[in-house]
Amino acid sequence: METQPLAAIGVAALLLAGGVGFVLADTGNAPAGTAAENATVSVGAEATVERAPDEATVTVVAVGRGDTAAAARDNVSGDADAITPALESEGATVSSSRFSVRPEYDYSRDSRELVGYVAVHTVEAETSDVDGVGALVDTAVDSGADRVEGITYGLSDESRQAARDEALTTAMERARGDATTLATAEDRSVGDAVTITTTDGGQSAFDVQYESADAGGRTDISPGPVTVDVRVQVTYELD
């Protein structure tokens, strides 16, 4: 019975293990007994890099209530006007300031009853002083903020790019290593990369809740790391 090499009959093998994908394929039509032309191996690999955050965004809210929309707005305006300069005096940059007024209703009876209006002034402040976020929160509260909506940690553009470069390098090393292992099993060797595609998982920032310390009632915050995830899909020629 006549036999043909595995690569020459166009068999593709797909292996999945630990989130890494492999595809071995022959795109040529070599005759029996000869080396296949244009044979390739496609490999997917991932890498994650962690970095300590070097940026933070603090979101605080001042709330005012009144019988009318104008009264609610007036009741919140004084506190809100004090929050922004206070945060800026701590070195933060106010990146966003939003204001809204809405009616409040009492639903305890069969029909709703208008009981007044609530005005909400939201301020977002960015800072590169990650260790000083607790003090920034205290400044906002002392200046009239009624609550802290959230604290988000992240990476500056430069830090994020450096982390991404490292993750890409690691992912490519893993991809070539896996491709080499797969090719060796077929008595082949890995040649040049034919195609490379990348997918970013984005940077995962951590929201944290703050607690006031017992001593002096000041705020102490310990952020977690920020992760940068990438995935590469590489197709190599087989020699």
N, C-alpha and C positions, 0 to 999 in steps of 0.2 A: 504494500500500500504506500502510495506517495505521501510524503509529509512535507510541510512547509514550516519555516521559522515562525514563531509566535508573532513577531512584529509585522511580518509580511501579510498576515491575514486580517490585520486591522482590528485586533482585540484591544479593548480599553478596560483597564482595571481601575476601580474607584475604591479607595480606602478612606475611612474616616476614623480618627482616633484623637481624643484630647483636643478637639476643636480645630485640628489641622487636616486639610483635605488634599488628596493626591489624585491626579488623573494621568495615566500613562496611555499614550495613543500613538498610532502610526498614521500619518497623513499621506504616505507615499504608496506607490503600487509596484514595489520592487519584485522582480521575478524570484521564483523559488531558488533557495541556496545562495542568495546574495544579500548584502546588508541593506536594510531599508533606508530609503532616502526620506528626509524631512520628518523623521520621527521626533516627537516632542514629549516632554513631561510637564504637566501643570501642577503647581503646588500652591496651597493657601496656608498662610501662617499669620499669627497674631503676636502682638507685644504690648505690654502696659508699663508705663513709667510713672512713678510717684514723685511728687515734688511738694515741698512745704509751700503754702500759699504766700504770695507777696503782694496781694491786693485784697481788699475787703470792701463790701458795700453794706452800709447800715441804712435800713429803712425804718423811719419813725413816723408817727401820726399824732396830730393835734386834733381834738374833737371839740366842737361847740354846739350847744343846743339853744333853741329859742322858740317862742310862739310863732314867729314868722321866719321866712328864709333870711331876711335881712338881719334879724336879731341873731340867728344862729351864726351867720357869717361874721357879724361884729364880735361875737363871743369867742370865736376861734382866731380871729385875725391877729390879735395882740400876741398870743403865744406863738403862732406860726411865724410872725415877723421876727421874733426873737431867736427862733431855732436856727435859721439859716446862718446869720452872722456868728452865732455861738459855735456852730460846727466848723465854719470857715476859720475861726480864730484858733481852732485846734489843728489846723493844717489840712482839713478835709475839703474836697471839692464837691459842691452840691451839683449833682448831675441831673436831677429830675425833681420837679416840684409840681404836684397835682392837687387840684382843689375841686370839691364837689359838694353839692347841697341836695338833700333828699328829704321827703316827708317821712314822718314816723307815725305809725298807726297802732291803735290798741285793738287786738283781735280777741280779747277775752269775752266779748259779747257776741250776739248773733251776727252783727254787722260790724265792719271795721269803723273805727273812730279816729279821726285825725287828732293827734295829741301835740304836735309841734313839728319842728324841723331840726335836722342834724347836719352840721357842716363838718367835712373831713378834709384836712390839709395833710397830704402825704409828702414827705421829703426823703429823697435818697441821696446819701453822701458817700463818696468814694474816698478811700485812703490807701496809701502804701505803707502806713505804719500799722502793720498787722498786730503788733504787740500792744498798741494803744487803742484797740477797738473798745475795750471795756470802758476806758476813760471817755471815749467818744459817746458811748451810750449814756453814761452818767451826765455828760454835758447836755445832751439832748433832753433828757428827763428833767434836769435842773432848770432848763430854759423853757419848759412848758409842754414837752411832748407827753401825751397821755399813755402811749404804749409803743412798744418796739414791734414792728411787723415782722422783721427778720434780719438776719445777718448772713451774708453770703460771701464765702471766700473763693478766690480764684487766682489765676496767674496772669502776669503782664504778658503782652505780646512777645517780648523777647524771651521770657522764661518758657512760655508755652511752645515757642518755635524750637528752642533748644531741647526741650523734653520730647517733642515730636520727632526731631532729627534722631535722637537716641533710640526712640521706639522703632522708627523705620529701619535703622541700621540693624537692630536686634532681630526684627521680623525678617529682613532679607537674609541674614545669616542663618536663621532657622529654616527659611524656605530652601536655600541652597543645600543645607545639610540634609533635609528631608528628601530633596530631589536626588541627591547623590546616593542616599541609601536605597531609594526606589530603583534608580537606574542600575546600580551595582547588582541588584537582585536579578536584573535582566541581562547581565554581562555587558552593560553599556557604560558610558561615561557622560557627565553633564557638560554641555558646551555653553555657548553664549545665551543670554536671556533674549527671547524673541519679543515678548510683551510683558509689561508690568502695569498693574493697576493697584491703586491704593484706596482705602476707605478709612475715614477718621471716625472714631467713636466719640469725638468731642472731649472737652474737659469736664470732669465731674466736680462741680463745686459743692461744698457742704454747707447746708443751713444748720445753725446751732441755736439753741435756746440759752439765754443768759440767766445767771443767778446772782443775786446780790450777796456778797460776802458778809459774814456776821460782823466782822470788825469794820466799823465805819460805814457799813451798808454800801460799799462800793462794788462794782461789777468785775468779775474775773471770768475770762473766756479762754478756753483752750481749743483752737481749731484742729480739725483733722487734716490729712493730706489731700492734695488734688491729684487726680489721675488723668493721664493722657493715653488714649487707646488708639492703636492703628491696626489695620489688617492689609496684607499685601496678597495679591494673586499674581504669580509669576509663571510664565511658560518658557522653558529652556529647550534648546535643541539637544538632541542626543547624538553623541558621536559613536 
